[in-house]
Amino acid sequence: MKFGGTSVGNAERIRQSAEIVRQARREHSVVVVVSALAGITDQIVQTAKAASVGNAEVVDAHLEAIERRHREVMEELFRDARREAVAATVGEVLTELREFCSALLRFRATTPQVLDVALSMGERMSAPMFAAHLSDLGVAAQPFDSKDFLITDDNFGEATPDVHSTTRLSCERLLPLVKQGIVPVVTGYRGATAAGQPTTLGRGGSDYSATILGAALSCDEIWIWTDVDGVMSADPRLCPDATTLAEITFAEAIEMSYYGAKVVHRKAIRPAMDAGIPVLIKNSFSHQAEGTRITLEAQSNGHVVKAVTAVSPAALITLSLHNGGHFEDLFGRLFLGLGHERIDVLFSTHSSSENAIGLVFREQDLERALTIIERVFRTEIKHSVVAPVSVQRDVAVIAVLGETMKGKIGVLARLFTAVARCNVSVIAVAQGASELNICFAVAAESVPKVIPAVHNEFLGRHVQPMLLGQQGDDDEQAYASRCCS
């Protein structure tokens, strides 16, 4: 069980989450992974940034706020000797954080390797608090620093686990306690190199920690506790008719995460998918809700489309080649450069007749992408072999997803008919080779119109669930014929 920041955000949330563990212990052996209290990691980042520019006043204010937040939680959760013991453990981490910030104020060095020392300190404080409260509920529990058994490479800030070493050490250190009925409470987001240097796992790191450990320990299931009922068919803020999906496949979950769904990070799915372990997304604020189950083969929801997601803001870069250049060379060098810097391309389009390629990026990656393009093609741009880069900002990428789309006739016709009814122009289109998704770019301001329209077309209450198979193919073909005529 992994509990996110909102699930351990204050004393009341820790009580509720610990009670979930206590009840689950009646039927299961449980390992817990916890995030930092909601917002604490962001506050540590802000503190480090302030220290790196010498702003001691802001550093002191942040440190005081972090300490006050944890003190208030401990005062509400614990009494007497228990409070003193937990406060002593948390106090050691706070002292480390203060010393870290003092060193930053002095030396002003903020490399990823340096920051990884501090970024997971929130987890190092939440884990002992969670374990202590479990003990107060009568559940034997022990906090663990994942640095001692989650071994990674040295890609600081975005580390990748060493599966063999992590599996061996996790089994050695955690399984004996689990067999004794003790619940290990493990820090999420955090690991270490083989030499013991602290690392962090990047975005979605606590979910990633849970699936890494779940796979290492051969768990039956991995439960991700968050603040929503599960994976939705669309963003409910944009689409009031959105529903919780009972089951999705690992492949669908990865695509949905990549294209805007925030429930679980795509890299966190990989360890569970490789091990064939189901992942459940559940709501710690409403633990009776069934949630969403992610498996290798999920049951269909009866519709050709599972979900509609959006990435916004995004930007479209267009590169054109002329004056005798070789497009194959351009294509290869471009993606090699982007891959080296680990920049995601949401999707690309390619026109052979114009020798042009269009790339759609998340807005936050745009400037880095432009820098790489200008560096890689500096000579070609100077000599007009490559035209100056064209950039279109304020774009959004809409993704229509579902494994049952594969081989279904008429999906594109229905999709773009729905978009046309919104009087929205489509900027670029791509379909995944697996036929798992269709992506298209529109002006970002169009998203509130397009998402509900597409969702209503495929998943609205008026749409009858389809019998997958020949009848479904006939229905789609009939729709395509009507559109064409």
ROPAVO-369973 format. One record per residue (C-alpha): residue number from 1; residue in three letters; y, z, x. Coordinates in Angstrom, 2 decimals. Each point is the difference from the previous one (the first is absolute). Layout:
// ROPAVO-369973
NODE	NUM	ALA	Y	Z	X $
...
***
This chain:
// ROPAVO-369973
NODE	1	MET	0.00	0.00	0.00 $
NODE	2	LYS	3.39	-1.00	1.31 $
NODE	3	PHE	3.12	1.59	-1.48 $
NODE	4	GLY	3.29	-1.85	0.47 $
NODE	5	GLY	3.43	1.48	0.56 $
NODE	6	THR	0.87	0.37	-3.68 $
NODE	7	SER	-3.36	1.72	-0.59 $
NODE	8	VAL	0.95	2.69	2.56 $
NODE	9	GLY	3.76	-0.24	-0.54 $
NODE	10	ASN	0.59	3.66	-0.90 $
NODE	11	ALA	-1.88	3.21	-0.70 $
NODE	12	GLU	-0.90	-0.99	-3.55 $
NODE	13	ARG	-1.36	-3.38	1.11 $
NODE	14	ILE	-2.09	1.65	2.73 $
NODE	15	ARG	-1.40	2.40	-2.62 $
NODE	16	GLN	-0.96	-2.89	-2.29 $
NODE	17	SER	-1.54	-2.05	2.80 $
NODE	18	ALA	-1.94	2.96	1.38 $
NODE	19	GLU	-1.34	0.69	-3.50 $
NODE	20	ILE	-1.25	-3.61	-0.14 $
NODE	21	VAL	-1.92	0.67	3.22 $
NODE	22	ARG	-1.36	3.30	-1.31 $
NODE	23	GLN	-1.35	-1.66	-3.13 $
NODE	24	ALA	-1.47	-2.94	1.92 $
NODE	25	ARG	-1.86	2.43	2.27 $
NODE	26	ARG	-2.23	0.91	-2.93 $
NODE	27	GLU	-1.71	-3.39	0.27 $
NODE	28	HIS	0.96	-1.47	3.38 $
NODE	29	SER	0.44	0.74	3.65 $
NODE	30	VAL	3.65	-0.74	0.72 $
NODE	31	VAL	2.14	-0.91	3.01 $
NODE	32	VAL	3.77	0.08	-0.60 $
NODE	33	VAL	2.69	-2.07	1.73 $
NODE	34	VAL	3.64	0.95	-0.62 $
NODE	35	SER	3.36	-1.66	0.52 $
NODE	36	ALA	3.14	1.88	0.94 $
NODE	37	LEU	2.05	1.54	-2.80 $
NODE	38	ALA	1.82	-2.81	-1.84 $
NODE	39	GLY	2.95	-1.27	2.05 $
NODE	40	ILE	-0.68	2.08	3.12 $
NODE	41	THR	-1.14	-2.88	2.23 $
NODE	42	ASP	3.14	-1.98	-0.92 $
NODE	43	GLN	2.07	3.06	0.85 $
NODE	44	ILE	-1.72	0.32	3.39 $
NODE	45	VAL	0.82	-3.68	0.66 $
NODE	46	GLN	3.66	0.64	-0.88 $
NODE	47	THR	0.04	3.08	2.24 $
NODE	48	ALA	-1.41	-1.97	2.94 $
NODE	49	LYS	2.53	-2.80	-0.53 $
NODE	50	ALA	2.86	2.49	-0.01 $
NODE	51	ALA	-1.33	1.65	3.17 $
NODE	52	SER	-0.33	-3.36	1.74 $
NODE	53	VAL	3.74	-0.64	-0.41 $
NODE	54	GLY	0.99	3.53	0.94 $
NODE	55	ASN	1.03	1.25	-3.46 $
NODE	56	ALA	-1.00	3.65	0.40 $
NODE	57	GLU	1.75	1.11	-3.20 $
NODE	58	VAL	-2.06	-2.35	-2.18 $
NODE	59	VAL	-3.16	0.98	1.89 $
NODE	60	ASP	0.57	3.69	-0.70 $
NODE	61	ALA	0.68	-0.70	-3.68 $
NODE	62	HIS	-3.23	-1.98	-0.39 $
NODE	63	LEU	-2.07	2.56	1.87 $
NODE	64	GLU	1.37	2.77	-2.18 $
NODE	65	ALA	-0.81	-1.99	-3.15 $
NODE	66	ILE	-3.56	-0.69	1.18 $
NODE	67	GLU	-0.57	3.67	0.85 $
NODE	68	ARG	1.53	1.19	-3.29 $
NODE	69	ARG	-2.19	-2.37	-2.01 $
NODE	70	HIS	-3.21	1.29	1.56 $
NODE	71	ARG	1.15	3.62	-0.17 $
NODE	72	GLU	0.66	-0.30	-3.74 $
NODE	73	VAL	-3.47	-1.47	-0.60 $
NODE	74	MET	-1.68	2.75	2.03 $
NODE	75	GLU	1.96	2.75	-1.77 $
NODE	76	GLU	-1.10	-1.33	-3.37 $
NODE	77	LEU	-3.64	-0.58	0.95 $
NODE	78	PHE	-0.94	2.98	2.15 $
NODE	79	ARG	0.33	3.76	0.24 $
NODE	80	ASP	0.01	2.53	2.83 $
NODE	81	ALA	-2.53	-0.63	2.80 $
NODE	82	ARG	-0.89	-3.50	-1.18 $
NODE	83	ARG	3.66	-1.01	0.00 $
NODE	84	GLU	0.51	1.40	3.49 $
NODE	85	ALA	-3.02	-1.87	1.37 $
NODE	86	VAL	0.99	-3.32	-1.54 $
NODE	87	ALA	3.66	0.48	0.98 $
NODE	88	ALA	-1.07	0.59	3.60 $
NODE	89	THR	-1.95	-3.29	0.07 $
NODE	90	VAL	2.81	-1.95	-1.66 $
NODE	91	GLY	2.52	1.71	2.27 $
NODE	92	GLU	-1.78	-1.29	3.10 $
NODE	93	VAL	0.37	-3.57	-1.25 $
NODE	94	LEU	3.67	0.55	-0.88 $
NODE	95	THR	0.58	1.33	3.51 $
NODE	96	GLU	-1.61	-3.13	1.44 $
NODE	97	LEU	2.25	-2.14	-2.18 $
NODE	98	ARG	3.11	1.84	1.18 $
NODE	99	GLU	-1.05	-0.37	3.63 $
NODE	100	PHE	-0.72	-3.69	-0.56 $
NODE	101	CYS	3.47	-0.53	-1.47 $
NODE	102	SER	1.61	1.92	2.87 $
NODE	103	ALA	-1.70	-2.32	2.45 $
NODE	104	LEU	1.17	-3.05	-1.97 $
NODE	105	LEU	3.57	1.31	-0.02 $
NODE	106	ARG	-0.19	0.27	3.76 $
NODE	107	PHE	-1.82	-3.20	0.95 $
NODE	108	ARG	0.72	-2.31	-3.00 $
NODE	109	ALA	-3.41	-1.77	0.28 $
NODE	110	THR	-1.58	-1.14	-3.29 $
NODE	111	THR	-2.96	-2.23	0.80 $
NODE	112	PRO	-2.87	-0.19	-2.54 $
NODE	113	GLN	-2.09	2.07	2.41 $
NODE	114	VAL	2.62	2.74	0.05 $
NODE	115	LEU	0.51	-0.03	-3.77 $
NODE	116	ASP	-3.73	0.26	-0.72 $
NODE	117	VAL	0.10	3.50	1.46 $
NODE	118	ALA	2.21	1.15	-2.88 $
NODE	119	LEU	-0.62	-2.28	-2.97 $
NODE	120	SER	-3.18	1.72	-1.19 $
NODE	121	MET	1.32	3.55	0.30 $
NODE	122	GLY	0.42	0.10	-3.78 $
NODE	123	GLU	-3.76	-0.40	-0.43 $
NODE	124	ARG	-0.60	2.68	2.60 $
NODE	125	MET	1.96	2.40	-2.25 $
NODE	126	SER	-1.37	-1.06	-3.39 $
NODE	127	ALA	-3.68	0.16	1.01 $
NODE	128	PRO	-0.08	3.73	0.85 $
NODE	129	MET	1.96	0.81	-3.16 $
NODE	130	PHE	-2.43	-1.98	-2.17 $
NODE	131	ALA	-3.05	1.55	1.71 $
NODE	132	ALA	1.39	3.51	-0.38 $
NODE	133	HIS	0.64	-0.48	-3.70 $
NODE	134	LEU	-3.55	-1.31	-0.47 $
NODE	135	SER	-1.22	3.19	1.64 $
NODE	136	ASP	2.09	2.03	-2.46 $
NODE	137	LEU	-1.81	-1.86	-2.80 $
NODE	138	GLY	-3.34	1.10	1.44 $
NODE	139	VAL	-0.81	-3.32	1.69 $
NODE	140	ALA	-0.96	0.28	3.66 $
NODE	141	ALA	2.33	-2.41	1.81 $
NODE	142	GLN	1.15	-0.71	3.54 $
NODE	143	PRO	2.93	-2.14	1.21 $
NODE	144	PHE	-0.67	-2.69	2.61 $
NODE	145	ASP	2.28	-2.07	2.19 $
NODE	146	SER	-1.33	-3.57	-0.23 $
NODE	147	LYS	1.25	-0.55	3.55 $
NODE	148	ASP	-3.21	1.71	1.13 $
NODE	149	PHE	-2.36	-2.59	-1.49 $
NODE	150	LEU	1.89	-3.06	-1.31 $
NODE	151	ILE	0.10	-2.05	3.19 $
NODE	152	THR	2.24	-3.08	0.15 $
NODE	153	ASP	1.36	-2.61	2.37 $
NODE	154	ASP	3.42	0.45	1.63 $
NODE	155	ASN	1.98	-2.19	-2.42 $
NODE	156	PHE	2.40	2.87	-0.73 $
NODE	157	GLY	1.52	0.00	-3.46 $
NODE	158	GLU	-2.71	-2.30	-1.40 $
NODE	159	ALA	-3.22	1.13	1.67 $
NODE	160	THR	-3.45	-1.41	-0.77 $
NODE	161	PRO	-3.03	2.30	-0.07 $
NODE	162	ASP	-2.85	-0.09	2.49 $
NODE	163	VAL	-2.74	0.00	-2.63 $
NODE	164	HIS	-2.88	1.05	2.29 $
NODE	165	SER	1.79	2.98	1.58 $
NODE	166	THR	1.54	1.10	-3.29 $
NODE	167	THR	-3.34	-0.11	-1.79 $
NODE	168	ARG	-1.75	2.00	2.71 $
NODE	169	LEU	2.68	2.69	0.28 $
NODE	170	SER	0.60	0.28	-3.76 $
NODE	171	CYS	-3.70	0.54	-0.65 $
NODE	172	GLU	-0.26	2.54	2.83 $
NODE	173	ARG	2.99	2.08	-1.09 $
NODE	174	LEU	0.15	-0.31	-3.79 $
NODE	175	LEU	-3.54	-0.50	-1.35 $
NODE	176	PRO	-1.37	3.38	1.16 $
NODE	177	LEU	2.80	1.75	-1.92 $
NODE	178	VAL	-0.50	-2.16	-3.09 $
NODE	179	LYS	-3.70	0.93	0.02 $
NODE	180	GLN	1.05	3.67	0.06 $
NODE	181	GLY	2.12	-0.51	-3.12 $
NODE	182	ILE	3.33	0.04	1.85 $
NODE	183	VAL	2.72	-2.50	-0.99 $
NODE	184	PRO	1.69	-1.56	3.04 $
NODE	185	VAL	3.72	-0.66	-0.69 $
NODE	186	VAL	1.02	-2.78	2.39 $
NODE	187	THR	3.43	-1.23	1.03 $
NODE	188	GLY	0.61	-3.55	-1.18 $
NODE	189	TYR	1.90	-2.75	1.84 $
NODE	190	ARG	-0.85	1.41	3.42 $
NODE	191	GLY	-2.40	-0.84	2.82 $
NODE	192	ALA	-0.12	-0.06	3.79 $
NODE	193	THR	-0.97	-2.30	2.83 $
NODE	194	ALA	-3.15	0.71	2.00 $
NODE	195	ALA	2.31	1.71	2.52 $
NODE	196	GLY	1.36	2.32	-2.73 $
NODE	197	GLN	3.42	-1.59	-0.47 $
NODE	198	PRO	1.12	0.42	-3.67 $
NODE	199	THR	0.19	-3.17	-2.09 $
NODE	200	THR	0.84	-0.83	-3.60 $
NODE	201	LEU	-1.62	-2.57	-2.27 $
NODE	202	GLY	3.15	-1.62	-1.41 $
NODE	203	ARG	0.78	-0.78	-3.62 $
NODE	204	GLY	-2.64	1.34	-2.37 $
NODE	205	GLY	-1.28	2.15	2.85 $
NODE	206	SER	-1.27	2.91	-2.07 $
NODE	207	ASP	-1.98	-2.31	-2.30 $
NODE	208	TYR	-1.30	-1.69	3.14 $
NODE	209	SER	-1.06	3.38	1.44 $
NODE	210	ALA	-1.95	0.72	-3.16 $
NODE	211	THR	-1.89	-3.29	-0.03 $
NODE	212	ILE	-0.68	0.18	3.75 $
NODE	213	LEU	-1.48	3.50	-0.40 $
NODE	214	GLY	-1.78	-0.92	-3.22 $
NODE	215	ALA	-1.76	-2.86	1.78 $
NODE	216	ALA	-0.68	2.09	3.11 $
NODE	217	LEU	-1.60	2.77	-2.06 $
NODE	218	SER	-1.90	-2.42	-2.32 $
NODE	219	CYS	1.61	1.53	-3.08 $
NODE	220	ASP	-1.18	-1.07	-3.45 $
NODE	221	GLU	3.55	-0.59	-1.23 $
NODE	222	ILE	3.59	0.20	1.23 $
NODE	223	TRP	2.57	1.32	-2.47 $
NODE	224	ILE	3.69	-0.71	0.60 $
NODE	225	TRP	2.12	2.44	-2.02 $
NODE	226	THR	3.50	-1.26	-0.72 $
NODE	227	ASP	2.67	0.25	-2.74 $
NODE	228	VAL	-1.07	-2.95	-2.20 $
NODE	229	ASP	-3.04	-0.53	-2.22 $
NODE	230	GLY	-1.39	-2.79	2.15 $
NODE	231	VAL	0.64	-3.63	0.88 $
NODE	232	MET	2.08	-1.70	-2.68 $
NODE	233	SER	-0.16	-3.59	-1.23 $
NODE	234	ALA	3.74	-0.26	0.77 $
NODE	235	ASP	2.91	2.24	0.92 $
NODE	236	PRO	0.54	2.05	-3.21 $
NODE	237	ARG	3.72	0.22	0.76 $
NODE	238	LEU	0.19	-3.77	-0.45 $
NODE	239	CYS	-2.82	-0.44	-2.49 $
NODE	240	PRO	-0.42	2.74	-2.63 $
NODE	241	ASP	-3.30	-1.57	-1.14 $
NODE	242	ALA	-1.62	0.52	3.42 $
NODE	243	THR	-3.33	1.83	-0.14 $
NODE	244	THR	-2.11	1.95	2.45 $
NODE	245	LEU	-2.83	-2.08	1.42 $
NODE	246	ALA	-3.35	1.77	-0.33 $
NODE	247	GLU	-1.63	-1.92	2.89 $
NODE	248	ILE	1.11	-2.44	2.68 $
NODE	249	THR	-1.76	-1.39	3.05 $
NODE	250	PHE	0.91	0.84	3.57 $
NODE	251	ALA	1.22	-3.58	0.45 $
NODE	252	GLU	2.26	0.31	-3.04 $
NODE	253	ALA	1.34	3.35	1.24 $
NODE	254	ILE	0.89	-1.47	3.39 $
NODE	255	GLU	1.79	-2.95	-1.60 $
NODE	256	MET	1.87	2.22	-2.46 $
NODE	257	SER	1.13	2.33	2.78 $
NODE	258	TYR	1.11	-2.93	2.15 $
NODE	259	TYR	2.06	-1.41	-2.84 $
NODE	260	GLY	1.87	3.08	-1.12 $
NODE	261	ALA	-2.32	2.55	-1.68 $
NODE	262	LYS	0.82	3.38	1.54 $
NODE	263	VAL	-3.02	2.07	-1.04 $
NODE	264	VAL	-2.12	-0.38	3.15 $
NODE	265	HIS	0.75	-1.81	3.27 $
NODE	266	ARG	-2.16	-3.04	0.72 $
NODE	267	LYS	-1.14	1.18	3.43 $
NODE	268	ALA	-1.32	3.21	-1.58 $
NODE	269	ILE	-2.42	-2.08	-2.09 $
NODE	270	ARG	-1.78	-1.54	3.01 $
NODE	271	PRO	-2.11	2.96	1.22 $
NODE	272	ALA	-1.26	0.73	-3.52 $
NODE	273	MET	-0.69	-3.68	-0.67 $
NODE	274	ASP	-1.93	-0.39	3.26 $
NODE	275	ALA	-2.08	3.08	-0.84 $
NODE	276	GLY	-0.42	-0.92	-3.68 $
NODE	277	ILE	1.46	3.35	-1.15 $
NODE	278	PRO	1.81	-0.04	-3.38 $
NODE	279	VAL	3.65	1.12	0.03 $
NODE	280	LEU	1.49	1.72	-3.06 $
NODE	281	ILE	3.76	0.08	-0.59 $
NODE	282	LYS	0.76	3.07	-2.14 $
NODE	283	ASN	3.03	1.93	-1.24 $
NODE	284	SER	0.29	3.59	1.21 $
NODE	285	PHE	2.64	0.61	-2.70 $
NODE	286	SER	-2.52	-1.06	-2.68 $
NODE	287	HIS	-3.40	0.47	1.57 $
NODE	288	GLN	-1.86	-0.67	-3.26 $
NODE	289	ALA	1.07	-3.67	0.12 $
NODE	290	GLU	-2.84	-2.30	1.06 $
NODE	291	GLY	2.07	-1.81	2.65 $
NODE	292	THR	-0.98	-3.25	1.69 $
NODE	293	ARG	-3.28	-0.57	1.79 $
NODE	294	ILE	-0.03	-2.43	2.95 $
NODE	295	THR	-3.40	-1.43	0.88 $
NODE	296	LEU	-1.65	-3.03	1.57 $
NODE	297	GLU	-0.77	-1.48	-3.41 $
NODE	298	ALA	2.19	1.20	-2.86 $
NODE	299	GLN	-0.50	-0.77	-3.65 $
NODE	300	SER	2.42	-2.52	-1.47 $
NODE	301	ASN	2.79	1.14	-2.29 $
NODE	302	GLY	-0.87	-2.95	-2.22 $
NODE	303	HIS	2.99	-2.07	1.10 $
NODE	304	VAL	0.28	-2.76	2.57 $
NODE	305	VAL	2.85	1.91	1.72 $
NODE	306	LYS	-0.21	3.65	1.08 $
NODE	307	ALA	3.60	0.75	1.01 $
NODE	308	VAL	3.47	-1.34	0.69 $
NODE	309	THR	1.95	1.44	2.94 $
NODE	310	ALA	3.26	-0.69	1.81 $
NODE	311	VAL	1.48	0.36	3.48 $
NODE	312	SER	3.78	0.23	-0.10 $
NODE	313	PRO	2.23	-0.53	1.85 $
NODE	314	ALA	-1.46	-2.80	2.10 $
NODE	315	ALA	1.39	-3.02	1.84 $
NODE	316	LEU	-1.07	-3.61	0.58 $
NODE	317	ILE	0.35	-1.56	3.46 $
NODE	318	THR	-0.36	-3.78	0.33 $
NODE	319	LEU	-0.73	-1.67	3.33 $
NODE	320	SER	0.21	-3.80	0.34 $
NODE	321	LEU	-1.23	-2.13	2.88 $
NODE	322	HIS	1.38	-3.42	0.92 $
NODE	323	ASN	0.69	-2.33	2.93 $
NODE	324	GLY	-3.63	-0.42	1.03 $
NODE	325	GLY	-1.15	3.61	0.20 $
NODE	326	HIS	-3.61	1.01	-0.66 $
NODE	327	PHE	-0.40	2.02	-3.18 $
NODE	328	GLU	-3.34	1.51	1.11 $
NODE	329	ASP	1.68	1.50	3.05 $
NODE	330	LEU	2.84	1.41	-2.12 $
NODE	331	PHE	-2.43	1.52	-2.47 $
NODE	332	GLY	-2.17	1.64	2.67 $
NODE	333	ARG	2.83	1.45	2.07 $
NODE	334	LEU	1.78	1.32	-3.08 $
NODE	335	PHE	-2.95	1.99	-1.34 $
NODE	336	LEU	-0.98	1.19	3.47 $
NODE	337	GLY	3.48	1.47	0.44 $
NODE	338	LEU	0.04	1.62	-3.44 $
NODE	339	GLY	-3.48	1.39	0.49 $
NODE	340	HIS	0.88	1.49	3.37 $
NODE	341	GLU	2.82	1.96	-1.66 $
NODE	342	ARG	-2.22	0.90	-3.01 $
NODE	343	ILE	2.33	-1.55	-2.55 $
NODE	344	ASP	-1.60	-0.75	-3.37 $
NODE	345	VAL	0.57	-3.38	-1.60 $
NODE	346	LEU	-0.25	0.45	-3.77 $
NODE	347	PHE	-0.88	-3.67	-0.36 $
NODE	348	SER	0.78	-3.37	1.56 $
NODE	349	THR	0.43	-3.57	-1.21 $
NODE	350	HIS	-0.37	-3.15	2.07 $
NODE	351	SER	1.31	-3.52	-0.55 $
NODE	352	SER	-1.54	-2.61	2.29 $
NODE	353	SER	2.29	-2.81	-1.15 $
NODE	354	GLU	3.10	2.00	0.94 $
NODE	355	ASN	-1.63	1.82	2.94 $
NODE	356	ALA	1.31	3.21	-1.52 $
NODE	357	ILE	-1.44	3.47	-0.50 $
NODE	358	GLY	1.27	2.73	-2.31 $
NODE	359	LEU	-0.75	3.66	0.70 $
NODE	360	VAL	0.66	2.87	-2.39 $
NODE	361	PHE	0.57	3.45	1.54 $
NODE	362	ARG	0.84	3.44	-1.27 $
NODE	363	GLU	3.74	0.53	0.35 $
NODE	364	GLN	-0.46	2.79	2.55 $
NODE	365	ASP	-1.92	-2.38	2.28 $
NODE	366	LEU	2.50	-2.87	-0.21 $
NODE	367	GLU	2.20	0.77	3.01 $
NODE	368	ARG	-3.00	0.60	2.26 $
NODE	369	ALA	-1.54	-3.27	-1.16 $
NODE	370	LEU	3.23	-1.91	0.67 $
NODE	371	THR	0.23	1.52	3.48 $
NODE	372	ILE	-3.56	-1.11	0.79 $
NODE	373	ILE	0.58	-3.53	-1.33 $
NODE	374	GLU	3.20	-0.40	1.99 $
NODE	375	ARG	-1.72	1.28	3.14 $
NODE	376	VAL	-3.14	-2.13	-0.37 $
NODE	377	PHE	1.87	-3.21	-0.83 $
NODE	378	ARG	3.20	0.50	2.00 $
NODE	379	THR	-0.47	-3.22	1.98 $
NODE	380	GLU	-1.10	-2.08	-3.01 $
NODE	381	ILE	2.96	1.15	-2.09 $
NODE	382	LYS	2.40	-0.69	2.88 $
NODE	383	HIS	-1.28	-3.59	0.32 $
NODE	384	SER	-0.24	-0.57	-3.79 $
NODE	385	VAL	-3.79	-0.31	0.05 $
NODE	386	VAL	-0.01	2.85	-2.52 $
NODE	387	ALA	2.78	0.12	-2.58 $
NODE	388	PRO	2.07	3.19	-0.34 $
NODE	389	VAL	-1.86	2.60	-2.04 $
NODE	390	SER	0.80	0.09	-3.71 $
NODE	391	VAL	-0.06	3.42	-1.70 $
NODE	392	GLN	-0.03	0.74	-3.73 $
NODE	393	ARG	0.49	3.68	-0.79 $
NODE	394	ASP	-0.28	2.00	-3.23 $
NODE	395	VAL	-3.44	-1.40	-0.75 $
NODE	396	ALA	-2.94	1.75	-1.66 $
NODE	397	VAL	-3.70	-0.82	0.29 $
NODE	398	ILE	-2.03	0.27	-3.20 $
NODE	399	ALA	-3.77	0.25	0.43 $
NODE	400	VAL	-2.52	-0.61	-2.78 $
NODE	401	LEU	-3.32	1.55	0.99 $
NODE	402	GLY	-3.61	0.21	-1.06 $
NODE	403	GLU	-3.43	-0.96	1.30 $
NODE	404	THR	-0.91	-1.60	-3.33 $
NODE	405	MET	2.71	-2.65	0.48 $
NODE	406	LYS	-2.33	-1.85	2.34 $
NODE	407	GLY	-1.08	-3.30	-1.50 $
NODE	408	LYS	1.89	0.54	-3.27 $
NODE	409	ILE	1.78	-3.10	-1.27 $
NODE	410	GLY	3.54	0.22	-1.36 $
NODE	411	VAL	1.17	3.22	1.65 $
NODE	412	LEU	2.83	-1.76	1.83 $
NODE	413	ALA	1.04	-1.79	-3.19 $
NODE	414	ARG	0.22	3.25	-1.95 $
NODE	415	LEU	1.75	1.78	2.86 $
NODE	416	PHE	2.80	-2.46	0.56 $
NODE	417	THR	0.44	-0.67	-3.70 $
NODE	418	ALA	0.71	3.73	-0.39 $
NODE	419	VAL	2.45	-0.11	2.91 $
NODE	420	ALA	1.71	-3.10	-1.43 $
NODE	421	ARG	0.57	1.80	-3.30 $
NODE	422	CYS	2.11	2.49	1.97 $
NODE	423	ASN	2.19	-2.88	1.19 $
NODE	424	VAL	-0.82	0.97	3.59 $
NODE	425	SER	-0.32	-2.46	2.88 $
NODE	426	VAL	-2.95	0.41	2.38 $
NODE	427	ILE	1.04	-0.24	3.67 $
NODE	428	ALA	-3.44	-0.23	1.66 $
NODE	429	VAL	-3.67	0.33	-0.99 $
NODE	430	ALA	-3.27	0.81	1.78 $
NODE	431	GLN	-3.54	0.80	-1.09 $
NODE	432	GLY	-2.36	2.03	2.15 $
NODE	433	ALA	-3.01	-1.85	1.41 $
NODE	434	SER	-2.27	2.52	-1.74 $
NODE	435	GLU	1.71	-0.79	-3.36 $
NODE	436	LEU	0.58	3.73	-0.32 $
NODE	437	ASN	3.76	-0.33	-0.36 $
NODE	438	ILE	2.80	-2.41	-0.85 $
NODE	439	CYS	3.36	0.77	1.62 $
NODE	440	PHE	3.36	-1.48	-0.78 $
NODE	441	ALA	3.56	0.73	1.01 $
NODE	442	VAL	2.91	0.31	-2.41 $
NODE	443	ALA	3.53	1.39	0.20 $
NODE	444	ALA	-0.24	3.80	0.26 $
NODE	445	GLU	2.22	0.45	-3.05 $
NODE	446	SER	-2.67	-1.77	-2.11 $
NODE	447	VAL	-2.73	2.61	0.58 $
NODE	448	PRO	0.78	2.13	-3.11 $
NODE	449	LYS	-0.47	-3.12	-2.15 $
NODE	450	VAL	-2.94	-1.62	1.78 $
NODE	451	ILE	-2.34	2.99	0.41 $
NODE	452	PRO	-0.11	0.90	-3.74 $
NODE	453	ALA	-0.30	-3.67	-0.98 $
NODE	454	VAL	-2.96	-0.66	2.30 $
NODE	455	HIS	-1.66	3.31	-0.89 $
NODE	456	ASN	0.40	-0.78	-3.70 $
NODE	457	GLU	-1.51	-3.46	0.46 $
NODE	458	PHE	-3.19	1.25	1.62 $
NODE	459	LEU	-0.28	3.68	-0.92 $
NODE	460	GLY	2.15	0.46	-3.10 $
NODE	461	ARG	-1.34	1.70	-3.10 $
NODE	462	HIS	-0.20	-3.37	-1.75 $
NODE	463	VAL	-2.36	-1.40	2.66 $
NODE	464	GLN	-3.64	0.28	-1.00 $
NODE	465	PRO	-2.34	1.19	2.78 $
NODE	466	MET	-1.94	-2.95	1.33 $
NODE	467	LEU	-3.76	-0.30	0.13 $
NODE	468	LEU	-0.43	-1.01	3.61 $
NODE	469	GLY	-2.21	-2.98	0.51 $
NODE	470	GLN	-0.16	-3.36	-1.74 $
NODE	471	GLN	1.98	1.11	-3.05 $
NODE	472	GLY	2.79	1.25	2.22 $
NODE	473	ASP	0.03	-3.30	1.91 $
NODE	474	ASP	0.19	-1.94	-3.28 $
NODE	475	ASP	2.93	2.14	-1.19 $
NODE	476	GLU	1.92	-0.59	3.22 $
NODE	477	GLN	-0.73	-3.73	-0.04 $
NODE	478	ALA	1.19	-0.27	-3.60 $
NODE	479	TYR	3.23	1.78	0.94 $
NODE	480	ALA	0.51	-2.35	2.95 $
NODE	481	SER	-0.49	-3.01	-2.26 $
NODE	482	ARG	2.63	1.25	-2.44 $
NODE	483	CYS	2.47	0.61	2.85 $
NODE	484	CYS	-0.58	-3.47	1.46 $
NODE	485	SER	0.38	-1.71	-3.36 $
***
